[in-house]
Amino acid sequence: MGFHEIRFPSNLSFGSVGGPERRTDVVTLANGFEERNTPWAQSRRRYDAGVGLRSLDDIETLVAFFEARRGRLHGFRWKDWADFKSSRPSRPVARDDQHLGAGDGATRAWQLVKTYRSGEGAYTRRIEKPVSGTVRVAVQGDALREGVDFEVDASTGLVTLERAPAAGMEITAGFEFDVPVRFDTDAIQTGVASFRAGEMPRVPVVEIRT
């Protein structure tokens, strides 16, 4: 499976609709109670890229991007405007947004993650496509310098520290990120007349595992 480290045009994804989905198997028992199980440990996101098109030039841009990815063949980056950074939408990225782990005196590599909390529940999502230049890292609250104290692999979301933090020291990070996706169709159908009449082509996009 190929992946192109290129972002779908942000001005087109801005008007898209979509979000996370999960798969839950529900079995209703004879007594009326339910058994619920899920085969998915991670959620998966889906979007419709066609909603964001505003002009015929946008369609041309979409078609060029689609052709360059060979339809469903190659993955690419997608900016989810509703969820693209480690902080709340109204706040700037900060180095203490997300907890990555605690030092043990030996581990230097840490995976970027984002934790979603509500009540007593929490879900931790792996972030594998951070945006270059946006990652902030701290150890025990002290800011580190990228290129000096740590390096970031923007294709995997792995942060490698120059020195392993001592046991018990907290590692935190803040960042912007993209979603790894692919087109979920091998055909885009649109027409000038239908587009001008307000009919938008449906262009499904689905998150992939990298």
Buried (B, 14 or more C-beta within 10 A) or exposed (E): EEBBEBBBBBEBBEBBEBEBEEEEEEEEEEEEEEEEEEEEEEBBBBBBBBBBBBEEEBBEBBBEBBEEBEBBEBBBBBBBEEBBBBBEEEEEBBBBBBEBBBBEEEEEEBBBBBEEEEEEEEBBBEBBBBBEEBBBBBBEEEEBEBEEBBBBEBBBBBBEBEEBBEEEBBBBBBBBBBBBBBBBBEEBEBEEEEBEEEEBBEBBBBBBEE
